[in-house]
Amino acid sequence: MDSLPIDSAPAPEALLALNAVSHTYGRRTTFADLSFTLDKGRIGCLLGPSGCGKTTALRCIAGFEPVSSGEIRLQGQTVSRPGFTLPAQKRRIGMVFQDYALFPHLNVKGNIGFGLHGADARTRMRRVAELLEVVGLGGSGDAYPHELSGGQQQRVALARALAPRPDLLLLDEPFSNLDVELRERLGLEVRAILKQQNTTAILVTHDQYEAFAIADEIGILHRGEIQQWDNAYRLYHMPANRFVADFIGEGVLVPGTVLAPDRIEIELGVVPGRMPPDCCSGCRVDVLIRPDDIIHDDASPTQATVVAKAFRGAEFLYTLALPSGTRVLSLVPSHHNHALGERIGIRLEIDHVVAFKADARSAA
């Protein structure tokens, strides 16, 4: 029987690729050996605390900053390498800024159509009308920026960036000037718009919930290095190191001892989980416990003392002290309103056990 032909065609290159990219200011390294790829239609995010280098990385991708080493490729073309930076205006990149950067003397239609000066009037009008509907501002084309809310201004900025159909869209802390509720809602709307337009985008933010709402892939940046590039689910449940475990979500690291390759003992009992690769039986470890791993249960013989509480509407976030003094967090429905100092029953219900070998400080 004849064998089926093997397709030897190479896989298409990612729309954006950063290969060991570094950036320096004088003797100070902003970030080093930054590497990741982003395929067409995907939304990536650089997430990290202030000063970690994420905005500078975005500026390098945009062409506003040179790179010290490595290369940046866009649509298979090298756009940045040491000694060469393709000008920003030649990269077919759109950008949405933190402060919207709308032109106050132009109405909404004028702002959206600003980047379409090379198109004929009819094409420009049709594209502006299309984007007004896409961003939900169909009746606001004649309004001026000062007549709009912050959320509406951000939609205009997004529509303006999308108007020329860029190969890549960059969003630099786009919702930081908005209140929390609007930020969350607008984040979901922006994701839907980008997906509808099949736009490839990179978001920069320090807000993990914003990153979770918008991005397909997230890179955790710390001290100029990507600690983990992954989806939100894996970042939360399978953090690559202590920094990611501490930065993403809420939780505490509690001491434990490895009993077997797949069993770890902590104060709350024995949990099934793989020990860290550099451990053996008897090894001291730190186990990540999330608030949703600790269940309030009046019938449980295990008790903990309420030492702090934060009301969150549907839930309380309790800080609980175990008999040893170790503290854990627990999310409890808010009709269980316990007083500080009260002892309550709890049980451990954990599906993803994450453990790190205890360092000298935690072992002590």
Backbone torsions as a table, in degrees:
resi	resn	phi	psi	omega
1	MET	NA	134.2	-179.8
2	ASP	-68.4	138.5	177.3
3	SER	-79.0	151.3	178.8
4	LEU	-70.4	142.0	179.0
5	PRO	-65.0	142.8	179.4
6	ILE	-95.0	126.9	178.5
7	ASP	-77.5	110.8	-176.7
8	SER	-99.9	10.3	-179.4
9	ALA	-65.2	135.4	-179.7
10	PRO	-66.4	149.5	177.2
11	ALA	-65.6	143.5	-179.6
12	PRO	-62.4	144.2	-179.8
13	GLU	-72.2	146.5	177.9
14	ALA	-58.9	150.7	178.9
15	LEU	-62.7	-41.2	177.7
16	LEU	-126.5	135.3	177.5
17	ALA	-140.8	127.6	171.4
18	LEU	-110.0	123.1	-177.3
19	ASN	-117.4	103.7	176.3
20	ALA	49.8	47.9	-176.9
21	VAL	-83.4	133.2	175.4
22	SER	-127.2	155.8	178.5
23	HIS	-140.4	136.5	179.8
24	THR	-132.4	147.4	167.6
25	TYR	-112.6	105.3	-175.8
26	GLY	61.4	-120.2	179.0
27	ARG	-94.6	-3.9	-177.1
28	ARG	-93.4	128.0	177.4
29	THR	-88.7	120.5	178.5
30	THR	-76.6	-48.2	172.4
31	PHE	-152.0	157.8	-174.3
32	ALA	-135.3	138.8	173.5
33	ASP	51.4	45.7	179.7
34	LEU	-76.8	122.1	-178.4
35	SER	-137.6	126.6	170.9
36	PHE	-167.7	163.8	176.5
37	THR	-128.5	157.0	178.9
38	LEU	-140.5	123.0	-179.1
39	ASP	-83.9	163.4	179.2
40	LYS	-55.4	131.7	176.2
41	GLY	84.0	-1.7	-179.5
42	ARG	-93.5	153.3	177.7
43	ILE	-114.7	118.6	178.3
44	GLY	-106.6	165.1	-179.9
45	CYS	-144.7	136.3	168.2
46	LEU	-102.0	113.4	-173.4
47	LEU	-118.0	133.1	178.1
48	GLY	177.2	169.9	-179.9
49	PRO	-70.1	167.0	178.2
50	SER	-58.4	138.8	177.0
51	GLY	85.2	7.6	-177.2
52	CYS	-85.8	-9.3	177.6
53	GLY	105.3	3.7	-172.8
54	LYS	-68.8	-40.5	179.3
55	THR	-68.7	-37.4	176.6
56	THR	-63.5	-38.5	176.8
57	ALA	-60.9	-41.3	178.3
58	LEU	-63.8	-40.4	179.1
59	ARG	-65.7	-33.6	175.7
60	CYS	-67.1	-41.5	178.3
61	ILE	-63.7	-37.9	-179.1
62	ALA	-72.1	-22.1	-177.2
63	GLY	97.9	10.8	179.1
64	PHE	-85.9	-17.8	-179.2
65	GLU	-132.0	142.8	175.5
66	PRO	-80.5	159.9	176.1
67	VAL	-101.9	152.0	-179.3
68	SER	-90.5	-29.0	176.7
69	SER	-156.6	167.3	-178.2
70	GLY	78.7	-168.2	179.3
71	GLU	-148.6	153.2	173.1
72	ILE	-115.3	128.3	-179.9
73	ARG	-118.3	136.0	178.6
74	LEU	-129.3	122.6	-176.6
75	GLN	54.0	37.5	177.5
76	GLY	81.4	-2.5	-178.2
77	GLN	-106.3	135.3	175.4
78	THR	-72.7	121.0	-179.4
79	VAL	-109.5	-17.6	176.4
80	SER	-146.2	135.8	169.9
81	ARG	-159.0	167.5	179.7
82	PRO	-56.5	124.7	179.7
83	GLY	89.0	-4.1	179.9
84	PHE	-144.4	126.5	175.2
85	THR	-135.7	110.0	175.7
86	LEU	-63.1	128.4	-177.5
87	PRO	-54.1	147.2	-176.0
88	ALA	-56.7	-39.6	-175.9
89	GLN	-69.3	-10.9	179.2
90	LYS	-102.8	6.5	-174.8
91	ARG	-96.4	-4.9	-176.7
92	ARG	53.1	50.8	179.1
93	ILE	-118.5	133.5	173.6
94	GLY	-100.1	154.2	-177.8
95	MET	-139.9	136.1	175.2
96	VAL	-115.5	122.3	-173.1
97	PHE	-96.5	163.5	179.7
98	GLN	-61.6	-37.7	-175.0
99	ASP	-100.0	19.2	176.6
100	TYR	71.6	-45.4	178.1
101	ALA	55.3	41.0	175.7
102	LEU	-80.5	154.7	177.8
103	PHE	-85.2	115.0	-174.1
104	PRO	-66.3	-24.3	-177.6
105	HIS	-86.2	-5.1	178.4
106	LEU	-108.2	143.3	175.0
107	ASN	-76.7	-177.9	-176.1
108	VAL	-58.8	-46.2	179.1
109	LYS	-59.3	-42.9	-179.3
110	GLY	-65.4	-38.9	178.2
111	ASN	-65.2	-45.9	-178.3
112	ILE	-65.8	-38.4	-177.1
113	GLY	-83.2	-0.2	-174.3
114	PHE	-59.7	-39.8	-177.5
115	GLY	-81.3	4.7	-177.5
116	LEU	-109.2	27.9	-175.9
117	HIS	-63.3	-19.6	179.6
118	GLY	-84.0	-9.1	-178.0
119	ALA	-92.5	157.3	176.9
120	ASP	-72.3	163.0	-172.9
121	ALA	-58.0	-41.1	-177.3
122	ARG	-67.0	-43.6	178.5
123	THR	-63.4	-40.6	-179.5
124	ARG	-64.1	-45.3	-179.5
125	MET	-63.5	-40.3	-179.3
126	ARG	-66.2	-42.0	179.9
127	ARG	-67.7	-40.0	178.1
128	VAL	-63.4	-45.0	179.6
129	ALA	-62.4	-40.3	178.3
130	GLU	-60.8	-46.5	-176.4
131	LEU	-71.9	-31.8	174.6
132	LEU	-58.5	-40.7	177.8
133	GLU	-70.8	-40.9	-178.3
134	VAL	-59.9	-41.7	-177.4
135	VAL	-92.4	7.3	174.9
136	GLY	75.2	30.5	-179.7
137	LEU	-124.7	37.0	-175.1
138	GLY	-56.5	-31.7	-177.7
139	GLY	-100.0	11.7	-173.3
140	SER	-116.8	17.2	-174.4
141	GLY	-62.6	-29.1	-177.3
142	ASP	-93.2	-2.6	179.7
143	ALA	-76.1	157.6	177.4
144	TYR	-104.1	155.9	-174.9
145	PRO	-50.3	-39.6	-177.3
146	HIS	-69.0	-13.2	178.8
147	GLU	-91.0	-0.6	-176.0
148	LEU	-108.8	155.9	173.0
149	SER	-74.4	168.8	178.4
150	GLY	-59.5	-41.7	179.1
151	GLY	-64.9	-38.7	178.1
152	GLN	-68.4	-39.1	177.6
153	GLN	-62.7	-38.0	179.2
154	GLN	-67.4	-33.6	176.5
155	ARG	-66.8	-39.2	176.9
156	VAL	-62.8	-42.9	178.7
157	ALA	-61.6	-38.7	177.9
158	LEU	-65.8	-45.8	-179.9
159	ALA	-62.0	-39.5	179.4
160	ARG	-63.2	-40.6	-179.8
161	ALA	-68.9	-32.6	-178.8
162	LEU	-80.5	-20.5	-171.2
163	ALA	-54.0	-45.5	-178.5
164	PRO	-79.5	7.3	-177.1
165	ARG	55.4	64.2	-178.2
166	PRO	-67.7	156.2	174.6
167	ASP	-69.2	-30.9	-175.9
168	LEU	-145.2	138.4	177.2
169	LEU	-114.0	132.1	179.2
170	LEU	-112.7	132.0	-179.3
171	LEU	-122.7	114.0	-175.1
172	ASP	-101.6	100.6	-179.4
173	GLU	43.8	55.2	-167.6
174	PRO	-70.8	-17.0	-174.5
175	PHE	-116.0	10.6	-172.2
176	SER	-67.6	-20.3	179.2
177	ASN	-89.4	2.0	-176.9
178	LEU	-103.9	157.8	177.8
179	ASP	-71.9	164.4	-170.1
180	VAL	-59.7	-46.3	-177.0
181	GLU	-63.9	-44.2	179.6
182	LEU	-67.3	-36.6	-179.8
183	ARG	-60.7	-43.4	-178.2
184	GLU	-67.3	-44.1	-178.4
185	ARG	-67.4	-43.7	-178.3
186	LEU	-67.8	-32.6	176.8
187	GLY	-59.2	-44.1	178.3
188	LEU	-65.3	-39.0	179.5
189	GLU	-66.5	-40.7	-179.9
190	VAL	-64.2	-41.9	177.3
191	ARG	-58.9	-45.6	-179.5
192	ALA	-61.1	-40.2	179.8
193	ILE	-65.8	-45.4	-179.6
194	LEU	-63.0	-39.9	178.8
195	LYS	-67.7	-39.9	179.1
196	GLN	-62.2	-38.2	-179.2
197	GLN	-85.2	-2.4	-176.5
198	ASN	53.6	43.3	-177.3
199	THR	-92.0	132.6	173.0
200	THR	-84.0	132.5	-173.0
201	ALA	-146.1	154.7	171.2
202	ILE	-128.6	127.9	178.5
203	LEU	-105.5	139.9	171.5
204	VAL	-114.5	128.2	-179.4
205	THR	-159.0	159.9	171.3
206	HIS	-104.5	-1.1	-175.4
207	ASP	-98.9	109.4	-175.9
208	GLN	-66.3	-31.8	-179.3
209	TYR	-70.5	-33.5	173.3
210	GLU	-64.2	-43.8	178.1
211	ALA	-62.1	-44.3	-179.9
212	PHE	-61.6	-39.0	-175.6
213	ALA	-71.3	-28.7	-170.7
214	ILE	-107.7	-42.5	-164.4
215	ALA	-89.7	149.3	170.6
216	ASP	-85.1	-36.4	-176.7
217	GLU	-133.5	138.1	-175.0
218	ILE	-130.0	132.2	174.1
219	GLY	-108.2	122.3	178.4
220	ILE	-86.4	115.6	-176.2
221	LEU	-104.8	130.0	-179.5
222	HIS	-147.6	125.9	-179.9
223	ARG	51.8	40.4	174.3
224	GLY	79.1	10.7	-180.0
225	GLU	-133.3	143.9	174.7
226	ILE	-77.1	118.5	-179.4
227	GLN	-81.7	-33.4	179.0
228	GLN	-163.7	134.5	174.8
229	TRP	-115.4	113.5	-170.2
230	ASP	-163.3	178.8	172.6
231	ASN	-85.4	167.7	-173.5
232	ALA	-61.5	-40.0	-177.5
233	TYR	-60.7	-45.7	-177.7
234	ARG	-72.6	-34.1	176.3
235	LEU	-61.2	-39.3	-177.9
236	TYR	-75.5	-46.2	-173.3
237	HIS	-94.1	-20.5	-178.0
238	MET	-134.8	58.2	180.0
239	PRO	-62.9	142.7	-174.4
240	ALA	-77.8	-24.2	-178.7
241	ASN	-155.4	-179.3	-176.1
242	ARG	-63.4	-38.7	-178.5
243	PHE	-61.9	-47.4	-179.6
244	VAL	-62.9	-42.2	179.4
245	ALA	-59.9	-38.6	-178.0
246	ASP	-79.4	-35.7	-174.6
247	PHE	-77.2	-36.9	-176.0
248	ILE	-91.6	127.2	177.6
249	GLY	68.9	-161.2	177.0
250	GLU	-123.3	151.7	179.6
251	GLY	167.1	172.1	177.3
252	VAL	-134.7	154.4	175.2
253	LEU	-99.7	119.6	-179.0
254	VAL	-109.8	147.7	-177.5
255	PRO	-70.1	147.2	177.8
256	GLY	-152.6	172.9	179.6
257	THR	-131.5	134.2	178.1
258	VAL	-74.7	122.9	177.1
259	LEU	-95.4	-33.4	-178.3
260	ALA	-157.6	168.8	-179.0
261	PRO	-54.3	-24.4	-177.7
262	ASP	-123.8	20.5	-179.9
263	ARG	-141.1	131.9	-179.9
264	ILE	-129.6	134.5	179.1
265	GLU	-101.6	127.3	172.5
266	ILE	-124.2	177.3	-176.4
267	GLU	-59.0	-30.0	-177.6
268	LEU	-87.7	1.1	178.2
269	GLY	134.1	-170.3	179.2
270	VAL	-98.3	128.8	-178.3
271	VAL	-116.5	144.0	176.6
272	PRO	-82.1	123.7	179.1
273	GLY	-175.0	151.7	-179.7
274	ARG	-73.4	137.3	176.6
275	MET	-75.9	157.2	177.1
276	PRO	-58.3	152.2	-175.6
277	PRO	-62.1	-24.6	-178.1
278	ASP	-98.2	24.7	-178.5
279	CYS	-119.4	165.4	172.1
280	CYS	-141.8	177.6	179.7
281	SER	-56.4	136.0	-177.7
282	GLY	90.9	-7.8	-178.4
283	CYS	-68.2	139.7	175.4
284	ARG	-83.5	134.0	-177.2
285	VAL	-134.8	166.8	169.9
286	ASP	-115.1	127.7	-176.5
287	VAL	-108.3	130.9	179.8
288	LEU	-78.5	122.9	177.6
289	ILE	-117.8	118.7	178.7
290	ARG	-89.6	159.5	178.4
291	PRO	-58.7	-30.3	179.8
292	ASP	-81.1	-2.8	176.2
293	ASP	-85.7	-17.7	-178.4
294	ILE	-103.9	112.2	-175.8
295	ILE	-100.3	131.6	174.2
296	HIS	-72.5	127.2	-176.3
297	ASP	-149.6	104.8	-178.1
298	ASP	-60.5	-26.1	-176.6
299	ALA	-85.2	-6.0	-176.2
300	SER	-76.8	138.4	176.8
301	PRO	-72.6	-18.7	179.0
302	THR	-79.8	126.4	-176.4
303	GLN	-121.2	151.0	176.6
304	ALA	-140.5	155.8	-176.7
305	THR	-102.3	132.1	178.1
306	VAL	-73.0	117.8	179.9
307	VAL	-112.7	-14.3	175.8
308	ALA	-161.6	156.0	179.6
309	LYS	-150.3	144.3	177.5
310	ALA	-131.2	121.1	-178.8
311	PHE	-78.8	128.2	-178.3
312	ARG	-125.0	26.6	179.7
313	GLY	86.7	-93.3	-179.2
314	ALA	-74.0	-17.6	-174.6
315	GLU	-140.4	158.2	163.8
316	PHE	-103.8	140.3	166.8
317	LEU	-99.4	107.2	-178.8
318	TYR	-94.3	138.6	165.9
319	THR	-99.4	121.8	-172.2
320	LEU	-119.1	137.6	176.5
321	ALA	-99.7	125.1	175.1
322	LEU	-79.5	166.5	-178.7
323	PRO	-52.9	-32.1	-179.3
324	SER	-76.0	-12.9	-173.9
325	GLY	102.0	-14.9	175.9
326	THR	-60.0	137.4	-178.3
327	ARG	-107.5	140.5	176.7
328	VAL	-131.8	165.8	177.8
329	LEU	-110.2	149.4	178.6
330	SER	-146.2	132.1	173.1
331	LEU	-91.7	121.8	-174.0
332	VAL	-129.0	134.7	176.8
333	PRO	-50.0	139.9	-168.1
334	SER	-71.5	-7.9	174.2
335	HIS	-76.5	-7.9	171.5
336	HIS	-94.8	84.7	-175.0
337	ASN	-98.7	91.4	-175.9
338	HIS	-94.9	149.8	-177.7
339	ALA	-85.3	155.0	173.5
340	LEU	-61.0	136.7	-178.0
341	GLY	89.8	-11.5	-179.6
342	GLU	-76.0	144.4	176.1
343	ARG	-96.8	131.6	-178.7
344	ILE	-129.0	154.0	177.8
345	GLY	-80.2	138.3	178.1
346	ILE	-139.1	158.8	171.8
347	ARG	-141.7	154.7	-178.7
348	LEU	-92.1	129.0	176.3
349	GLU	-136.6	91.8	-170.8
350	ILE	-123.4	130.1	-178.5
351	ASP	-101.3	-35.3	-178.2
352	HIS	-115.2	104.1	179.9
353	VAL	-90.2	120.4	178.2
354	VAL	-116.5	122.0	-177.8
355	ALA	-131.0	142.8	176.2
356	PHE	-124.6	144.0	176.6
357	LYS	-59.5	132.9	-177.2
358	ALA	-63.5	131.9	174.2
359	ASP	-84.2	176.9	-174.7
360	ALA	-60.6	-37.5	-176.9
361	ARG	-68.8	-46.6	-178.1
362	SER	-70.7	-33.1	178.0
363	ALA	-64.9	-36.9	177.8
364	ALA	-67.0	NA	NA
